[in-house]
Amino acid sequence: MAQKNSLNYHHACQTLTKPDPSDSNTIALELDELWSFVIKKANKRWIWIALCRRTRQVVAYVIGDRSETTCRKLREYIPESYRHGR
């Protein structure tokens, strides 16, 4: 059933509201990280999220450790229109 439901969802980039360069709230992103673990606490995982300040849409996310490399991956996943404000 989960697979069937996933077929109804659009690719995330297709449903994002386009940022308006004249409105700083549409190009401003809020970044957050959430800690979790898999089976035991020794298997730490961090969920990095970029949210649009105005719409609260998840613009990008990545799961990994708490390193600069994972942070750079999150930046790569942010759509060009949000990275450059157009």
N, C-alpha and C positions, 0 to 999 in steps of 0.2 A: 504494500500500500504506500509506503514512504517513497518508493521509486516512482509510482504512478503520480503522486502528488508533486514530486520534484519536476516532472515534465511540464507542469503548468506554470512554473516560475520562469520569469524572464531573467536573462543574464543581468547581473547587478548594474553594469554600466549602462544598459538600455533603460533602466528605470530611474536613474539618478536625475535630480533636477539640475539643469545647467546653471552654473554660477553666473551671477551678474557682476561684472567688474566694477560697476558704479556703486554696488551695495557691499560694503565690507563684511557684512554678516553672511553673505552667500559664498564668499571665498575663504572665510575664516574657518579653520578646522580645529576641533578639540581632539587632542590625542589622549588616550588613556591606556592603561595596562591592567590586566586582571591576572591574578595568580591562581593556579589550580595544580592538581597533581593527578597522575594516572596510576591507579591501584595503590601505590604507597607514596609517601611524601618525598622519598628520595628521587622520584621521577617528576621533578618540577617542570611545569610548562607555563608559559606566559602568553596570554592573548592580548595582542596589541591592536587597538581599534582607533580609526580616524572617523570622527563624526562631523557632519555639517552642522555648524552652529545654529543656523536658522531652521532647517528642516528636521534635524536630529537623525537624518539618514546615516546609515553606516556606509561610508565612502570606500573604505578599505579595511582589511584586517589581515593579520598574520599570526600564526602560532609558532612559538619557538622558545628560546631561552631569553635571558634578560641582557643581551649583548648589543653592542653597536651594530653588528652584522644584521641582527633581526630588525633593529630599528631602520636600517637602510633598506631592507626588504619591504617594510611597510611603506616607505617613501616611494619605492618603485611601483607598488601596487596602486598608489593614489593616481586617479586618472589625470592626464595632462591638463585638462581644463581647470582642475582644482589646483594643480601645482603652479600653474602660470596665471591663474585668475582670468581665464577667458573661455 
